[in-house]
Amino acid sequence: MLCLSGLSLALVLSLYPGSSEALKEGECEVCVTFLGKFYQSLHDNKINFESADIETALSKTCKDAKGKENRFCYYIGATSDAATKIVNEVSKPLSYHAPVEKICEKLKKKDSQICELRYDKQLDLTSVDLKKLKVKDLKKILEEWDETCKGCAEKSDFIRKITELMPKHAPAAAQARTDL
């Protein structure tokens, strides 16, 4: 019979991570969502599930990523300006169809910042009072639309630009708004 002291038992348990290492609900939101969409795109585009092909597809996907997803790509080294490169920590497990949650668990051990990324709350443009938003939030709306507001100095300038562009970028919200 094997007898272990408390210290050696803790050491053995730390070598074999169990369910305590599993992600909690909502943890690694950007990682799980981004890799889930990426994995589905690999299937949809019939990409060969070889590590090198996955890395190439990941780099291509990360070129178009914006916001938090771009930050995730930076952390794993899939962007051209990244300081580290742990892309193989994503491509290898994906090549043998490992669940994205498990991949994110391993990434969390490598770099905890990866699981600290959260998506920004989406504003409901149909009902939000633009006058009550901060300029930072107004700029974020324009940024999501890939628009800029040249010459905007006051909050009212940003609001005017958003209401002007809303029919183009959020037509349902523009129709639903009553204050236009």
SULRA-V988323 format. One record per pair of residues at least 24 apart in sequence whose C-alpha atoms are under 7 Angstrom apart, sorted by sequence separation. I is the first residue (numbers start at 0). J is the second residue. D is the distance in whole Angstrom. If there is no record, write none. Layout:
i=I j=J d=D
i=I j=J d=D
This chain:
i=144 j=168 d=7
i=129 j=158 d=6
i=54 j=86 d=7
i=33 j=68 d=7
i=54 j=90 d=6
i=53 j=90 d=6
i=29 j=67 d=7
i=29 j=68 d=7
i=74 j=113 d=7
i=50 j=90 d=5
i=30 j=71 d=7
i=50 j=91 d=5
i=71 j=113 d=6
i=50 j=94 d=6
i=49 j=94 d=5
i=48 j=94 d=5
i=125 j=172 d=4
i=124 j=172 d=6
i=125 j=173 d=7
i=67 j=116 d=7
i=125 j=175 d=6
i=126 j=176 d=7
i=67 j=118 d=6
i=125 j=176 d=5
i=35 j=99 d=6
i=34 j=99 d=6
i=31 j=99 d=6
i=31 j=100 d=6
i=31 j=103 d=7
i=30 j=103 d=6
i=27 j=103 d=7
i=22 j=104 d=6
i=21 j=104 d=7
i=30 j=113 d=7
i=30 j=114 d=7
i=27 j=113 d=7
i=27 j=114 d=4
i=29 j=116 d=6
i=26 j=114 d=6
i=27 j=115 d=6
i=28 j=116 d=7
i=29 j=117 d=6
i=27 j=116 d=7
i=28 j=117 d=6
i=29 j=118 d=7
